[in-house]
Amino acid sequence: MKIIGIITEYNPLHLGHIYQINKIKELYPNSIIIVITNSCFTQRGEISILNKWDKTKICLENNIDLVIELPFAYATQSADI
């Protein structure tokens, strides 16, 4: 069994994301997929289209096994930090 992590924003989750998730499940059928996603703000500090609870629900409905919130302070850091 493999554990696969995806760090993402999913603002919003779209067909490309669904393809990625399904492809991982196809290539690694016994894997556990963990998504680490931002909260209610994007990496640029803008308000996300979806709140963190809706993102979590959508992820779980699309074969993600565990969703972890990346805290705002880390999700919105500039790239050099």
Contact map, one row per residue, 1 for C-alpha under 8 A:
111000000000000000000000000001110000000000000000000000000000000000000000000000000
111100000000000000000000000101110000000000000000000000000000000000000000000000000
111110000000000000000000000000111100000000000000000000000000000000000000000000000
011111000000000000000000000000111100000000000000000000000000000000000000000000000
001111100000000000000000000000001111000000000000000000000000000000000000000000000
000111110000000000000000000000001111000000000000000000000000000000000000000000000
000011111000000000000000000000000011100000000000000000000000000000000000000000000
000001111100000000000000000000000011110000000000000000000000000000000000000000000
000000111111000000000000000000000000110001100000000000000000000000000000000000000
000000011111110010000000000000000000100000000000000000100000000000000000000000000
000000001111100000000000000000000000000001000001110000000000000000000000000000000
000000001111110000000000000000000000000000000000110000100000000000000000000000000
000000000111111011000000000000000000000000000000000000100100000000000000000000000
000000000101111111000000000000000000000000000000000000000000000000000000000000000
000000000000111111100000000000000000000000000000000000000000000000000000000000000
000000000000011111110000000000000000000000000000000000000000000000000000000000000
000000000100111111111000000000000000000000000000000000000000000000000000000000000
000000000000111111111100000000000000000000000000000000000000010000000000000000000
000000000000001111111110000000000000000000000000000000000000000000000000000000000
000000000000000111111111000000000000000000000000000000000000000000000000000000000
000000000000000011111111100000000000000000000000000000000000011100000000000000000
000000000000000001111111110000000000000000000000000000000000001000000000000000000
000000000000000000111111111000000000000000000000000000000000000000000000000000000
000000000000000000011111111110000000000000000000000000000000000000000000000000000
000000000000000000001111111111100000000000000000000000000000000000000000000000000
000000000000000000000111111110000000000000000000000000000000000000000000000000000
000000000000000000000011111110000000000000000000000000000000000000000000000000000
010000000000000000000001111111100000000000000000000000000000000000000000000000000
000000000000000000000001111111100000000000000000000000000000000000000000000000000
110000000000000000000000100111110000000000000000000000000000000000000000000000000
111100000000000000000000100111111000000000000000000000000000000000000000000000000
111100000000000000000000000001111100000000000000000000000000000110000000000000000
001111000000000000000000000000111110000000000000000000000000001111000000000000000
001111000000000000000000000000011111000000000000000000000000000111110000000000000
000011110000000000000000000000001111100000000000000000000000000101110000000000000
000011110000000000000000000000000111110000000000000000000000000000111100000000000
000000111100000000000000000000000011111000000000000000000000000000111100000000000
000000011000000000000000000000000001111111100000000100000000000000001111001000000
000000000000000000000000000000000000111111000001001100000000000000001111000000000
000000000000000000000000000000000000011111000011011100000000000000000000000000000
000000000000000000000000000000000000011111111111000000000000000000000001000000000
000000001010000000000000000000000000011111111111000000000000000000000000001100000
000000001000000000000000000000000000010011111100000000000000000000000000001110000
000000000000000000000000000000000000000011111100000000000000000000000000000100000
000000000000000000000000000000000000000011111110000000000000000000000000000100000
000000000000000000000000000000000000000011111111000000000000000000000000000000000
000000000000000000000000000000000000000111001111100000000000000000000000000000000
000000000010000000000000000000000000001111000111111000000000000000000000000000000
000000000011000000000000000000000000000000000011111000000000000000000000000000000
000000000011000000000000000000000000000100000001111101100000000000000000000000000
000000000000000000000000000000000000001100000001111111100000000000000000000000000
000000000000000000000000000000000000011100000000011111110000000000001000000000000
000000000000000000000000000000000000000000000000001111111000000000000000000000000
000000000000000000000000000000000000000000000000011111111100000000000000000000000
000000000101100000000000000000000000000000000000011111111110000000000000000000000
000000000000000000000000000000000000000000000000000111111111000000100000000000000
000000000000000000000000000000000000000000000000000011111111100000000000000000000
000000000000100000000000000000000000000000000000000001111111110000000000000000000
000000000000000000000000000000000000000000000000000000111111111100100000000000000
000000000000000000000000000000000000000000000000000000011111111111100000000000000
000000000000000000000000000000000000000000000000000000001111111100000000000000000
000000000000000001001000000000000000000000000000000000000111111100000000000000000
000000000000000000001100000000001000000000000000000000000011111110000000000000000
000000000000000000001000000000011110000000000000000000000011111111100000000000000
000000000000000000000000000000011100000000000000000000000001001111100000000000000
000000000000000000000000000000001110000000000000000000000001000111110000000000000
000000000000000000000000000000000111100000000000000000010011000111111000000000000
000000000000000000000000000000000111100000000000000000000000000001111100000000000
000000000000000000000000000000000001111000000000000100000000000000111110000000000
000000000000000000000000000000000001111000000000000000000000000000011111011000000
000000000000000000000000000000000000011000000000000000000000000000001111111000000
000000000000000000000000000000000000011010000000000000000000000000000111111100000
000000000000000000000000000000000000000000000000000000000000000000000011111110000
000000000000000000000000000000000000000000000000000000000000000000000111111110000
000000000000000000000000000000000000010001100000000000000000000000000111111110000
000000000000000000000000000000000000000001111000000000000000000000000001111111000
000000000000000000000000000000000000000000100000000000000000000000000000111111101
000000000000000000000000000000000000000000000000000000000000000000000000000111111
000000000000000000000000000000000000000000000000000000000000000000000000000011111
000000000000000000000000000000000000000000000000000000000000000000000000000001111
000000000000000000000000000000000000000000000000000000000000000000000000000011111
